Amino acid sequence: MTTMIRGGTVVNADRAFRADVLCFGDKVVAVGENLDAPANATIIDAGGQYVMPGGIDTHTHMQLPFMGTVTMDDFYTGTAAGLAGGTTTIMDFVIPDPKQSLLDAFHTWRGWAKKSASDYTFHVAVTWWDPSVHEEMGVLVREHGVNSFKHFMAYKNAIMADDETLVKSFRRALELGAIPTVHAENGELVYQLQQELLRKGIRGAEAHPLSRPPEVEAEAANRAIAIANVLGTPVYIVHVSCAESLEAITRARAKGQRVYGEALAGHLVIDDSVYRHPDPDFARGHVMSPPFRSSHHQQALWQGLQGGNLHTTATDHCTFCAEQKAAGKDDFTKIPNGCGGVEERMAVVWDAGVNTGLLTPSEFVRVTSTNAAQIFNIYPRKGIVAVGADADLVVWDPSGSRTISAKTQFSKGGFNVFEGRTVRGIPTHTVAAGKLVFERGELRAEAGAGRYVERPAFTATVA
């Protein structure tokens, strides 16, 4: 298959320039002005539009078994929705049960993901520790292209990693040339605050942010950063939601420590008033962890993206319907945690970032794809429009607009945290692995078309 994107402005993380882009098979084979198109090429007119690398969502949960239920989006519907929004690669999470083999869990997730419409790759969570985990981490790195391991510092009595597990896993990741990632919330504090709120009779969604104040996140972020500093390993903090966590990252980076931060599109634009909404379904629909924060935290997150102390944008896409969320109608601790966003992330970040002058188009590319590709070692295969890169591209109309709604979304969540938001700047075409998979509202995603992306280890010292 040959595809020519003609007449657009290519935007990479370092510069923007007028060029045609020619794709053959699944690769970009030419970038330049006035390229000749083969007779059989599919021509996409990008006049007046930008041509950018397809988005990389560093944090999704498709088909996740969680809190007694399973997310609405599986790997097909979730990745298809991502393609409609310009995201061509997702980084999902293998989450073993305590005492479950990491390799067994990994193979289960690989089986689920065979239906993906876009490319995908996995972080693997370390939820417990014994010598077998040490060994299987090595197998995952050497034989399966995993170079990142996730650690939940929250969810006591379930998947929470204690300090011993953090230290041993961080050390092993360093040996293998992999990067530890952390969900930074003090799980013990969260648990105690939850019990206290329940005893007081505060049982609705309004209790959720009260049980997870910024200090709970900041303590865990500081602790993870300190452990990483002592061991000499880099660390990646997922879904940074508050100024205090950003301050911890900024301090560490100012001292030369390799700490990376991720911001969610929702945390950038939604505030905590949603938990006090009179409609309990609406309030429960916004329950995720960490929770949405007050507005000054959003300002801090934007400053983090501008200043280079936050590096990626993601969604934590984890969709549950109203009936699933209603499991916690009498006890907020039983509300399945998670919101959608894989379809909306890029438009929301563009509208709130580029249209307001907070980000340039090249900075937008940096925080939606390039930084992710570089941090997780798949650059320049991903994250750039250049000869030899994967033909994962989005044609972006900066003047196009749409109003986001659950009624028109491709995601199966049935609820949208960005409901009613009108965004200016939207994808008109998405090309994934050289195939046109989205064109002006028409989704042409194919189940099983996505490829598993192996991510090489960084420099390793121990086999």
Secondary structure, 3 states (H helix, E strand, C coil): CEEEEEEEEEECCCCEEEEEEEEECCEEEEEECCCCCCCCCEEEECCCCEEEECEEECCECCCCEECCEECCCCHHHHHHHHHHCCEEEEEEEECCCCCCCHHHHHHHHHHHHHHCCCEEEEEEECCCCCHHHHHHHHHHHHHHCCCEEEEECCCCCCCCCCHHHHHHHHHHHHHHCCEEEEECCCHHHHHHHHHHHHHCCCCCCCHHHHCCCHHHHHHHHHHHHHHHHHHCCCEEECCCCCHHHHHHHHHHHHCCCCEEEEEEHHHHHCEHHHHHCCCHHHHHHCCCCCCCECHHHHHHHHHHHHHCCCCEEECCECCCCHHHHHHHCCCHHHCCCCECCCCCHHHHHHHHHHCCCCCCHHHHHHHHHHHHHHHCCCCCCCCCCCCCCECCEEEEEEEEEEECCCCCCCCCCCCCCCCCCEEEEEEEEEEECCEEEEECCEECCCCCCCCECCCCCCCCCCC
